[in-house]
Amino acid sequence: MLAAVAAGALAAGCGGASAPAPNGHADRHAAPAPIVDAGSAPTARPVVPGGPRHAPVEILMYHVVAAAAPGAGYRDLWVPPGRFMQEMQALAHAGYHATTLDAVWHAWHGNGTLPRHPIVVSFDDGYQSQSTAARHMLARLGWPGVLNLAVENVGLKGGLARDEVRAMVRDGWEIDAHTLTHPDLTTLDASGLRREVAGSRRWLHRAFGVPVDFFAYPAGRYNPTVEAAVRAAGYLGASTTQSGQATRAADPYALPRVRVTPEMSPGQLVAMVRGLGHT
């Protein structure tokens, strides 16, 4: 369902598409053609100082890691690769370390540990730049990412190929579900809701052999019925587009995130994350 909103980007030689999201929250975007590989081979995972296992966590939300092409819609979802790397380096310099939602959940429930200053770097939809740029950049820091993958984007031009997703898994990335076709889940009947929520988990598990224990609501659209469907499908939790810090005490099926926009400087992002940590 990469749609015609990206006509300008396609004319400029970029693949992919985007559809508007309800309620003014854009959660899909045109994906550009592969950009130049960020270049560095994955590094060994750094020694990370441990912190409280019940610590709150900031979950960053990214979409396309590329400069917005001429005519692209939803330009606030594009973060250029150089800016993305600067943001990751700034966070690392400030003492933050990336982890996964699975690691966070297990630490919160007494079965693991967290870094001293944990963050989760999440990416929605499944754009090729998340492999060609973000994966390699995070590997320089020894950091994993979390991919909220919409099944329909697998194998599409501008989306992620199966081999790219497998490479992310090998690099320590977590693969989570973002439905089959990225609909507004609040508009679906019971069978359609079950297909999108439970069906995407089954598909991703079979395709990539990963647990798929977390879910991200397309465009952040959910209600008690949708949340109940996510619980019934066996997910351990779900992330939203609401702004805030994820905590152990909060509803695990309504985890807030921090939307990162191209207007933010690395310093502003670090200040925002620090500010959430002091609320």
C-alpha positions in Angstrom: 0.0 0.0 0.0 2.9 2.4 -0.7 0.6 5.0 -2.4 0.6 7.9 -4.8 1.3 10.6 -2.3 5.0 10.1 -3.3 4.5 11.0 -7.0 7.0 13.8 -6.7 9.6 11.5 -5.2 8.9 8.9 -7.8 9.5 11.5 -10.5 12.8 12.3 -8.9 13.8 8.7 -9.1 12.7 7.5 -5.7 10.7 4.4 -5.0 7.9 3.8 -2.5 4.9 5.7 -1.4 2.8 6.9 1.4 -0.8 7.2 2.5 -2.2 9.8 4.8 -2.8 8.8 8.4 -6.0 9.7 10.3 -6.2 12.4 13.0 -3.3 14.3 11.5 -0.7 11.8 12.6 1.3 10.7 9.5 2.7 7.3 10.1 3.6 6.3 6.5 5.8 7.9 4.0 7.4 7.6 0.7 10.6 5.6 0.8 13.5 6.7 -1.3 15.6 4.5 -3.4 18.7 3.0 -1.7 21.2 5.6 -0.6 24.9 5.1 -0.5 25.8 2.5 2.2 26.9 4.2 5.4 30.0 2.0 5.1 31.3 0.9 8.4 31.3 -2.8 9.3 29.4 -3.7 12.5 31.6 -3.2 15.6 31.8 -5.5 18.6 29.1 -4.6 21.2 30.6 -2.2 23.7 30.8 -2.9 27.4 27.7 -1.1 28.8 27.4 0.0 32.4 24.3 -1.5 34.1 21.5 0.4 35.6 18.3 -0.1 37.5 16.3 -2.9 35.9 13.0 -1.0 36.5 14.4 2.2 34.9 12.0 4.2 32.6 13.0 4.2 28.9 12.6 6.7 26.1 11.5 5.1 22.8 12.6 7.2 19.8 10.4 7.0 16.7 11.9 7.3 13.2 10.6 6.6 9.7 12.7 7.4 6.6 16.4 8.0 7.2 17.1 10.0 4.1 16.9 13.6 2.8 13.3 14.3 1.7 13.1 14.1 -2.1 11.4 16.9 -4.1 7.7 16.5 -4.0 7.8 14.2 -1.0 4.8 14.3 1.4 5.0 14.1 5.2 8.4 15.8 5.2 8.5 15.7 9.0 9.1 11.9 8.8 12.4 12.2 6.9 15.6 12.6 8.8 18.8 12.9 6.7 21.4 10.2 7.4 24.1 12.7 8.6 21.7 14.2 11.1 20.6 10.7 12.3 24.2 9.7 12.9 24.9 13.0 14.7 21.8 12.3 17.0 23.0 8.8 17.8 26.5 10.1 18.6 25.2 12.9 20.7 23.1 10.4 22.7 26.1 8.1 23.1 28.2 11.0 24.3 25.6 11.9 26.8 25.8 8.3 28.3 22.8 6.7 26.6 22.8 3.1 25.2 20.3 1.6 22.9 18.4 -1.6 23.8 15.3 -3.4 22.6 11.8 -3.5 23.9 12.2 -7.2 24.6 15.2 -6.5 26.8 13.2 -3.7 28.5 10.2 -5.9 29.2 12.3 -8.7 30.6 14.3 -6.3 32.8 11.1 -4.7 34.1 9.9 -8.2 35.0 13.0 -9.3 36.8 14.6 -11.4 34.1 17.4 -9.2 32.8 19.3 -5.9 33.1 19.2 -2.5 31.5 21.9 -0.1 30.5 22.5 2.8 32.9 20.7 5.2 30.6 18.6 3.1 28.2 16.9 4.2 25.1 15.1 2.3 22.3 15.6 3.4 18.7 12.5 2.4 16.8 11.7 2.6 13.1 8.2 2.3 11.6 6.8 0.8 8.4 9.9 -0.8 6.8 11.7 1.6 4.4 14.9 0.6 2.7 16.9 3.4 4.2 16.4 1.8 7.6 18.7 -0.9 6.3 21.0 1.0 3.9 21.6 3.8 6.4 20.3 3.3 9.9 21.4 -0.3 10.4 25.0 0.5 9.4 25.1 3.7 11.5 23.8 1.9 14.6 26.3 -0.9 14.1 29.1 1.6 14.5 28.0 2.1 18.0 27.2 -1.5 18.6 23.5 -0.6 19.1 20.4 -2.6 18.0 17.3 -1.0 16.5 13.6 -2.0 16.7 11.8 -2.4 13.4 8.0 -2.0 13.4 7.5 -3.8 10.1 4.3 -3.5 8.0 4.1 -6.8 6.1 3.0 -5.1 2.9 6.3 -3.2 2.6 8.4 -6.4 2.5 9.8 -6.8 -1.0 8.3 -3.6 -2.5 10.4 -1.0 -4.3 11.6 1.4 -1.6 10.7 -1.1 1.1 12.8 -3.8 2.8 13.8 -7.0 1.1 13.6 -10.2 3.2 17.4 -10.5 3.1 17.7 -7.0 4.5 15.4 -7.8 7.4 17.4 -11.0 8.1 20.6 -8.9 8.2 18.9 -6.6 10.7 18.1 -9.6 12.9 21.7 -10.8 12.7 22.8 -7.4 13.8 20.7 -7.7 17.0 17.6 -5.8 15.8 14.2 -6.7 17.1 11.4 -7.2 14.6 7.9 -6.2 15.8 4.6 -6.1 14.0 2.9 -3.0 12.4 0.0 -4.9 10.8 -0.3 -6.4 7.3 -1.6 -3.4 5.4 -1.3 -0.4 7.8 -5.0 0.4 8.2 -6.7 2.5 10.8 -7.4 -0.4 13.2 -10.2 1.5 14.9 -12.3 1.3 11.7 -12.1 -2.5 11.3 -14.6 -5.2 12.2 -13.6 -8.1 14.5 -12.3 -10.4 11.8 -10.4 -7.6 10.0 -8.9 -6.5 13.2 -7.8 -10.0 14.1 -6.3 -10.6 10.7 -4.2 -7.4 10.8 -3.0 -7.8 14.4 -2.6 -11.6 14.9 -2.0 -12.2 11.2 1.0 -9.9 11.0 2.6 -11.5 14.0 2.2 -15.0 12.4 3.6 -13.8 9.1 6.7 -12.2 10.5 7.4 -15.1 12.8 7.2 -17.6 10.0 9.2 -15.4 7.6 12.0 -14.5 9.9 11.9 -16.9 12.8 11.7 -14.2 15.5 9.3 -14.0 18.4 7.5 -10.7 17.4 6.4 -9.9 20.9 5.6 -6.2 20.4 3.2 -4.3 18.2 3.0 -0.7 17.0 -0.3 0.9 16.2 -0.4 2.4 12.7 -0.7 6.2 12.9 -1.0 5.7 16.7 -4.7 4.8 16.2 -6.1 2.5 18.9 -9.0 2.2 21.3 -9.9 -0.4 24.0 -11.1 -2.9 21.3 -7.9 -2.6 19.4 -5.8 -2.9 22.6 -7.8 -6.0 23.5 -7.1 -7.6 20.1 -3.3 -6.9 20.6 -3.5 -8.6 24.0 -5.5 -11.6 22.6 -2.8 -12.1 19.8 -0.2 -12.7 22.5 1.9 -9.6 22.3 3.6 -8.5 25.5 3.1 -4.8 24.7 2.5 -2.1 22.1 3.8 1.3 21.3 1.8 4.4 20.4 2.6 7.8 18.8 1.8 9.6 22.1 4.7 11.6 23.4 6.3 10.6 26.7 8.5 8.2 28.6 7.8 4.5 28.8 7.6 3.2 32.4 7.1 -0.2 34.0 4.0 1.2 35.9 2.2 2.3 32.7 -0.1 0.3 30.5 2.3 -1.9 28.5 -0.1 -1.8 25.5 0.1 2.0 25.3 3.8 2.8 25.5 4.6 6.4 24.5 7.4 7.3 22.2 9.5 10.4 21.2 8.9 11.5 17.7 12.1 12.7 16.1 11.7 15.3 13.3 14.2 16.8 10.8 13.9 20.2 12.5 15.5 18.8 15.8 19.1 19.3 16.4 21.1 16.6 18.1 21.4 18.8 21.2 17.6 19.4 21.2 17.0 15.6 21.0 19.3 14.9 23.9 17.7 17.7 25.9 14.2 16.3 25.2 15.3 12.8 26.3 16.9 14.2 29.4 13.8 16.3 30.2 11.5 13.3 30.0 13.9 11.5 32.4 13.3 14.2 35.0 9.5 14.3 34.8 
